[in-house]
Each structure stands twice: as structure tokens, then as C-alpha cells.
């Protein structure tokens, strides 16, 4: 009986360690395009997002390395606007909106996130165009936003 316990204990420890390491690593890549539309953030929003991304990259750049080159930053919360429904239907990532059921798919429960793309090599946001997203990747995960493959950092204030 004691021999069985000794053999099982290391197996349990290995499984537990693999589970913990797997949950802690957020270096996955989600190939879905999280952008459902484009928008143009104002100058203040761009400056704030750029500052948050710059601070985030100073804290975490060594941990992630040079790839991907871009960071996706939560820039602003947007209000629903006309012509959204066809974009929601054709999007790869609007599950949170449609998971509420057909009767509650109103724009009142729709959360639109404005995302800008920060270039870690130049230290600036790329252009004045951002992307509209309904769902966002997990923090630290690499995903597509329009033409860019970027690491999602949210507001850049978190310590993941």
C-alpha cells in the first residue's frame, strides 16, 4: 500500500505543476480578428493610450521580447452607432453580445471598446485610426486587430 502512495504522489505533483504553469502563461495567439470596425480616437485619447503603452512596455518588454512588435491598447469606451448589426453578424468575435439571447440583443448591453495600436519600435501609436472591438483577448494574449498582430494589454495598468 505504501509503494502505491509513493508512486502516485509524484504524478499528482507533476500534473499540478503543469496545470499551474499552463494557466500562468498567457503567450497564446488568437488568430480571430477582434476588430469589427475602425474609428478615429481624439488626440487626448491617443496621448493617454500611448503613455500607458509606453509605461507597460518599459515594465514588461524584457519579459515578452521583441515579437510581436505591436501592442493593442484599450483607448476608450464607445457608444453604439448606426450600422453596427451587419458588422456584429459578420464578426469573428462578438460572442458576448449574441450569448445573451435573441430577445436581449439590444444595444443597451453592448460594450464597444476603442483600441489603438502602439508600435514598440517607434514608441508611438500607429496613425490616428483605431479599431472597434466587442470582445477582447485575454490579457497578454496575441491577437489580430485589423491588419495588425498585437499583444492585448488592455489599459496597460495591470500587472499580468
C-alpha atoms as a printed R data frame, in Angstrom:
    type eleno elety resid chain resno       x      y       z
1   ATOM     1    CA   UNK     A     1   0.000  0.000   0.000
2   ATOM     2    CA   UNK     A     2   2.817  2.426   0.855
3   ATOM     3    CA   UNK     A     3   4.516  1.773  -2.511
4   ATOM     4    CA   UNK     A     4   1.332  2.816  -4.350
5   ATOM     5    CA   UNK     A     5   1.131  6.108  -2.449
6   ATOM     6    CA   UNK     A     6   4.780  6.925  -3.180
7   ATOM     7    CA   UNK     A     7   4.261  6.353  -6.934
8   ATOM     8    CA   UNK     A     8   1.020  8.358  -7.137
9   ATOM     9    CA   UNK     A     9   2.343 11.386  -5.233
10  ATOM    10    CA   UNK     A    10   4.958 12.448  -7.866
11  ATOM    11    CA   UNK     A    11   2.401 12.016 -10.649
12  ATOM    12    CA   UNK     A    12  -0.032 14.316  -8.836
13  ATOM    13    CA   UNK     A    13   2.736 16.875  -8.283
14  ATOM    14    CA   UNK     A    14   3.718 16.850 -11.953
15  ATOM    15    CA   UNK     A    15   0.083 17.284 -13.062
16  ATOM    16    CA   UNK     A    16  -0.425 20.122 -10.603
17  ATOM    17    CA   UNK     A    17   2.748 21.894 -11.753
18  ATOM    18    CA   UNK     A    18   1.803 21.582 -15.422
19  ATOM    19    CA   UNK     A    19  -1.656 22.977 -14.693
20  ATOM    20    CA   UNK     A    20  -0.266 25.964 -12.798
21  ATOM    21    CA   UNK     A    21   2.359 26.744 -15.450
22  ATOM    22    CA   UNK     A    22  -0.230 26.385 -18.219
23  ATOM    23    CA   UNK     A    23  -2.581 28.837 -16.521
24  ATOM    24    CA   UNK     A    24   0.156 31.365 -15.803
25  ATOM    25    CA   UNK     A    25   1.475 31.505 -19.363
26  ATOM    26    CA   UNK     A    26  -0.563 33.885 -21.481
27  ATOM    27    CA   UNK     A    27   1.526 33.777 -24.616
28  ATOM    28    CA   UNK     A    28  -1.234 32.288 -26.757
29  ATOM    29    CA   UNK     A    29  -2.201 33.514 -30.181
30  ATOM    30    CA   UNK     A    30  -5.798 34.040 -31.194
31  ATOM    31    CA   UNK     A    31  -5.997 34.349 -34.983
32  ATOM    32    CA   UNK     A    32  -9.528 35.766 -34.998
33  ATOM    33    CA   UNK     A    33  -9.851 39.424 -35.964
34  ATOM    34    CA   UNK     A    34 -11.116 41.280 -32.897
35  ATOM    35    CA   UNK     A    35 -11.771 44.482 -34.869
36  ATOM    36    CA   UNK     A    36 -15.342 44.847 -36.096
37  ATOM    37    CA   UNK     A    37 -14.868 48.389 -37.400
38  ATOM    38    CA   UNK     A    38 -12.475 51.336 -37.405
39  ATOM    39    CA   UNK     A    39 -12.799 54.651 -35.606
40  ATOM    40    CA   UNK     A    40 -10.743 57.771 -35.024
41  ATOM    41    CA   UNK     A    41  -9.838 58.477 -31.375
42  ATOM    42    CA   UNK     A    42  -9.274 62.090 -30.401
43  ATOM    43    CA   UNK     A    43  -5.799 63.488 -29.697
44  ATOM    44    CA   UNK     A    44  -6.169 63.212 -25.920
45  ATOM    45    CA   UNK     A    45  -7.194 59.539 -26.124
46  ATOM    46    CA   UNK     A    46  -4.206 58.798 -28.357
47  ATOM    47    CA   UNK     A    47  -1.778 60.541 -25.992
48  ATOM    48    CA   UNK     A    48  -3.158 58.710 -22.943
49  ATOM    49    CA   UNK     A    49  -3.062 55.317 -24.684
50  ATOM    50    CA   UNK     A    50   0.464 55.983 -25.921
51  ATOM    51    CA   UNK     A    51   1.648 56.883 -22.414
52  ATOM    52    CA   UNK     A    52   0.053 53.785 -20.868
53  ATOM    53    CA   UNK     A    53   1.536 51.540 -23.562
54  ATOM    54    CA   UNK     A    54   4.983 53.114 -23.153
55  ATOM    55    CA   UNK     A    55   4.888 52.545 -19.373
56  ATOM    56    CA   UNK     A    56   3.631 48.999 -19.839
57  ATOM    57    CA   UNK     A    57   6.385 48.195 -22.335
58  ATOM    58    CA   UNK     A    58   9.062 49.641 -20.005
59  ATOM    59    CA   UNK     A    59   7.843 47.264 -17.255
60  ATOM    60    CA   UNK     A    60   7.203 44.159 -19.382
61  ATOM    61    CA   UNK     A    61   9.172 44.435 -22.628
62  ATOM    62    CA   UNK     A    62  12.058 42.249 -21.458
63  ATOM    63    CA   UNK     A    63   9.633 39.533 -20.417
64  ATOM    64    CA   UNK     A    64   7.923 39.307 -23.814
65  ATOM    65    CA   UNK     A    65  10.773 40.052 -26.210
66  ATOM    66    CA   UNK     A    66  10.532 41.964 -29.493
67  ATOM    67    CA   UNK     A    67   7.678 39.989 -31.095
68  ATOM    68    CA   UNK     A    68   5.016 40.902 -31.762
69  ATOM    69    CA   UNK     A    69   6.097 44.431 -32.468
70  ATOM    70    CA   UNK     A    70   2.693 45.952 -31.656
71  ATOM    71    CA   UNK     A    71   0.643 46.374 -28.503
72  ATOM    72    CA   UNK     A    72  -3.149 46.736 -28.588
73  ATOM    73    CA   UNK     A    73  -4.298 49.305 -26.015
74  ATOM    74    CA   UNK     A    74  -7.797 49.867 -24.615
75  ATOM    75    CA   UNK     A    75  -8.258 53.511 -25.523
76  ATOM    76    CA   UNK     A    76 -11.898 54.372 -24.884
77  ATOM    77    CA   UNK     A    77 -15.399 53.066 -24.394
78  ATOM    78    CA   UNK     A    78 -17.589 53.807 -27.387
79  ATOM    79    CA   UNK     A    79 -21.329 54.240 -27.683
80  ATOM    80    CA   UNK     A    80 -23.303 52.111 -30.152
81  ATOM    81    CA   UNK     A    81 -23.805 53.797 -33.503
82  ATOM    82    CA   UNK     A    82 -25.806 53.172 -36.659
83  ATOM    83    CA   UNK     A    83 -24.938 50.305 -38.972
84  ATOM    84    CA   UNK     A    84 -23.462 48.056 -36.289
85  ATOM    85    CA   UNK     A    85 -25.665 44.995 -36.682
86  ATOM    86    CA   UNK     A    86 -24.197 43.804 -40.024
87  ATOM    87    CA   UNK     A    87 -20.703 44.230 -38.571
88  ATOM    88    CA   UNK     A    88 -21.660 42.249 -35.477
89  ATOM    89    CA   UNK     A    89 -23.147 39.446 -37.582
90  ATOM    90    CA   UNK     A    90 -20.019 39.172 -39.744
91  ATOM    91    CA   UNK     A    91 -17.518 39.445 -36.894
92  ATOM    92    CA   UNK     A    92 -15.469 36.516 -35.619
93  ATOM    93    CA   UNK     A    93 -15.516 37.721 -32.004
94  ATOM    94    CA   UNK     A    94 -18.916 39.016 -30.905
95  ATOM    95    CA   UNK     A    95 -19.952 36.006 -28.844
96  ATOM    96    CA   UNK     A    96 -20.529 38.070 -25.694
97  ATOM    97    CA   UNK     A    97 -23.190 40.117 -27.446
98  ATOM    98    CA   UNK     A    98 -25.017 37.178 -29.007
99  ATOM    99    CA   UNK     A    99 -24.752 34.943 -25.920
100 ATOM   100    CA   UNK     A   100 -27.441 36.972 -24.143
101 ATOM   101    CA   UNK     A   101 -30.149 35.501 -26.366
102 ATOM   102    CA   UNK     A   102 -32.169 36.975 -29.209
103 ATOM   103    CA   UNK     A   103 -34.634 38.864 -27.007
104 ATOM   104    CA   UNK     A   104 -31.918 40.717 -25.095
105 ATOM   105    CA   UNK     A   105 -29.682 41.582 -28.057
106 ATOM   106    CA   UNK     A   106 -30.182 45.285 -27.688
107 ATOM   107    CA   UNK     A   107 -27.503 47.897 -27.950
108 ATOM   108    CA   UNK     A   108 -28.025 48.782 -24.279
109 ATOM   109    CA   UNK     A   109 -25.952 45.756 -23.212
110 ATOM   110    CA   UNK     A   110 -23.334 46.187 -25.944
111 ATOM   111    CA   UNK     A   111 -19.874 47.185 -24.753
112 ATOM   112    CA   UNK     A   112 -17.730 48.667 -27.513
113 ATOM   113    CA   UNK     A   113 -14.030 49.110 -26.825
114 ATOM   114    CA   UNK     A   114 -11.875 51.515 -28.790
115 ATOM   115    CA   UNK     A   115  -8.429 50.004 -29.410
116 ATOM   116    CA   UNK     A   116  -5.307 51.738 -30.680
117 ATOM   117    CA   UNK     A   117  -2.140 50.013 -31.846
118 ATOM   118    CA   UNK     A   118   1.189 51.023 -30.269
119 ATOM   119    CA   UNK     A   119   4.449 50.372 -32.101
120 ATOM   120    CA   UNK     A   120   7.153 49.277 -29.637
121 ATOM   121    CA   UNK     A   121   9.956 50.128 -32.072
122 ATOM   122    CA   UNK     A   122   8.950 53.736 -32.740
123 ATOM   123    CA   UNK     A   123   7.392 54.367 -29.311
124 ATOM   124    CA   UNK     A   124   4.235 55.842 -30.849
125 ATOM   125    CA   UNK     A   125   0.714 54.873 -31.797
126 ATOM   126    CA   UNK     A   126   0.461 53.879 -35.458
127 ATOM   127    CA   UNK     A   127  -1.556 56.565 -37.232
128 ATOM   128    CA   UNK     A   128  -4.735 58.190 -35.993
129 ATOM   129    CA   UNK     A   129  -7.033 55.244 -36.695
130 ATOM   130    CA   UNK     A   130  -8.190 52.803 -34.039
131 ATOM   131    CA   UNK     A   131 -10.355 49.708 -34.043
132 ATOM   132    CA   UNK     A   132 -13.729 48.954 -32.513
133 ATOM   133    CA   UNK     A   133 -13.949 45.674 -30.611
134 ATOM   134    CA   UNK     A   134 -16.803 43.950 -28.767
135 ATOM   135    CA   UNK     A   135 -14.824 41.116 -27.211
136 ATOM   136    CA   UNK     A   136 -11.169 41.365 -26.292
137 ATOM   137    CA   UNK     A   137  -8.475 38.708 -25.944
138 ATOM   138    CA   UNK     A   138  -7.142 37.584 -22.592
139 ATOM   139    CA   UNK     A   139  -4.531 39.934 -21.121
140 ATOM   140    CA   UNK     A   140  -1.113 39.306 -22.637
141 ATOM   141    CA   UNK     A   141  -2.544 37.269 -25.493
142 ATOM   142    CA   UNK     A   142  -1.536 37.982 -29.084
143 ATOM   143    CA   UNK     A   143  -4.409 38.591 -31.497
144 ATOM   144    CA   UNK     A   144  -5.348 40.365 -34.716
145 ATOM   145    CA   UNK     A   145  -6.830 43.843 -34.827
146 ATOM   146    CA   UNK     A   146  -7.424 44.787 -38.437
147 ATOM   147    CA   UNK     A   147  -4.107 44.487 -40.281
148 ATOM   148    CA   UNK     A   148  -2.027 44.262 -37.089
149 ATOM   149    CA   UNK     A   149  -0.980 41.318 -34.955
150 ATOM   150    CA   UNK     A   150  -0.630 42.773 -31.471
151 ATOM   151    CA   UNK     A   151  -0.341 41.790 -27.823
152 ATOM   152    CA   UNK     A   152  -3.503 42.846 -25.941
153 ATOM   153    CA   UNK     A   153  -2.544 44.858 -22.846
154 ATOM   154    CA   UNK     A   154  -5.953 46.308 -22.000
155 ATOM   155    CA   UNK     A   155  -5.435 49.649 -20.295
156 ATOM   156    CA   UNK     A   156  -1.793 48.761 -19.646
157 ATOM   157    CA   UNK     A   157  -2.206 49.308 -15.913
158 ATOM   158    CA   UNK     A   158  -2.482 45.655 -14.897
159 ATOM   159    CA   UNK     A   159   0.432 43.539 -13.705
160 ATOM   160    CA   UNK     A   160  -0.025 40.310 -15.711
